[in-house]
Amino acid sequence: MAKTTASESDETRLKKKVAEKLTGQKDSQGNEALRSLKKRLKRTQRKRRVVMLRKKNSASKKVAAKK
């Protein structure tokens, strides 16, 4: 089973799904599918932020080491 490269990231795909589920919804509290989609979206956003911070911190350490 080969990995397929997506034209859009997981985050944008999840954002679209959440927005799609929200349209026509009166009460989003009771919808478990929507809740799980939101949780997955938050998880992917958190992962992206962590990776960005890790890259930023390692880059600054490399610059300081070269001086």
CYANA upper distance limits for C-alpha pairs under 8 A (distance plus 0.5 A):
  8 GLU  CA     12 THR  CA      6.93
  8 GLU  CA     13 ARG  CA      7.17
  9 SER  CA     13 ARG  CA      6.83
 10 ASP  CA     14 LEU  CA      6.53
 10 ASP  CA     44 THR  CA      7.92
 11 GLU  CA     15 LYS  CA      6.64
 11 GLU  CA     41 LEU  CA      6.66
 11 GLU  CA     44 THR  CA      6.68
 11 GLU  CA     45 GLN  CA      7.32
 12 THR  CA     16 LYS  CA      6.73
 13 ARG  CA     17 LYS  CA      6.83
 14 LEU  CA     18 VAL  CA      6.62
 14 LEU  CA     37 LEU  CA      7.35
 14 LEU  CA     38 LYS  CA      8.43
 14 LEU  CA     40 ARG  CA      8.14
 14 LEU  CA     41 LEU  CA      6.32
 15 LYS  CA     19 ALA  CA      6.64
 15 LYS  CA     41 LEU  CA      7.45
 16 LYS  CA     20 GLU  CA      6.52
 17 LYS  CA     21 LYS  CA      6.65
 17 LYS  CA     37 LEU  CA      8.11
 18 VAL  CA     22 LEU  CA      6.61
 18 VAL  CA     34 LEU  CA      7.06
 18 VAL  CA     37 LEU  CA      6.92
 18 VAL  CA     38 LYS  CA      7.22
 19 ALA  CA     23 THR  CA      6.95
 21 LYS  CA     25 GLN  CA      7.66
 21 LYS  CA     34 LEU  CA      7.09
 22 LEU  CA     28 SER  CA      7.69
 22 LEU  CA     34 LEU  CA      8.37
 27 ASP  CA     31 ASN  CA      8.06
 28 SER  CA     34 LEU  CA      7.68
 28 SER  CA     35 ARG  CA      8.37
 29 GLN  CA     35 ARG  CA      8.10
 31 ASN  CA     35 ARG  CA      6.84
 32 GLU  CA     36 SER  CA      6.67
 33 ALA  CA     37 LEU  CA      6.74
 34 LEU  CA     38 LYS  CA      6.69
 35 ARG  CA     39 LYS  CA      6.76
 36 SER  CA     40 ARG  CA      6.71
 37 LEU  CA     41 LEU  CA      6.66
 38 LYS  CA     42 LYS  CA      6.67
 39 LYS  CA     43 ARG  CA      6.67
 40 ARG  CA     44 THR  CA      6.76
 41 LEU  CA     45 GLN  CA      6.68
 42 LYS  CA     46 ARG  CA      6.57
 43 ARG  CA     47 LYS  CA      6.72
 44 THR  CA     48 ARG  CA      6.71
 45 GLN  CA     49 ARG  CA      6.75
 46 ARG  CA     50 VAL  CA      6.67
 47 LYS  CA     51 VAL  CA      6.72
 48 ARG  CA     52 MET  CA      6.74
 49 ARG  CA     53 LEU  CA      6.69
 50 VAL  CA     54 ARG  CA      6.60
 51 VAL  CA     55 LYS  CA      6.69
 52 MET  CA     56 LYS  CA      6.61
 53 LEU  CA     57 ASN  CA      6.56
 54 ARG  CA     58 SER  CA      6.64
 55 LYS  CA     59 ALA  CA      6.55
 56 LYS  CA     60 SER  CA      6.89
 57 ASN  CA     61 LYS  CA      6.89
 58 SER  CA     62 LYS  CA      6.75
 59 ALA  CA     63 VAL  CA      6.86
 60 SER  CA     64 ALA  CA      6.74
 61 LYS  CA     65 ALA  CA      6.62
 62 LYS  CA     66 LYS  CA      6.87
 63 VAL  CA     67 LYS  CA      7.23
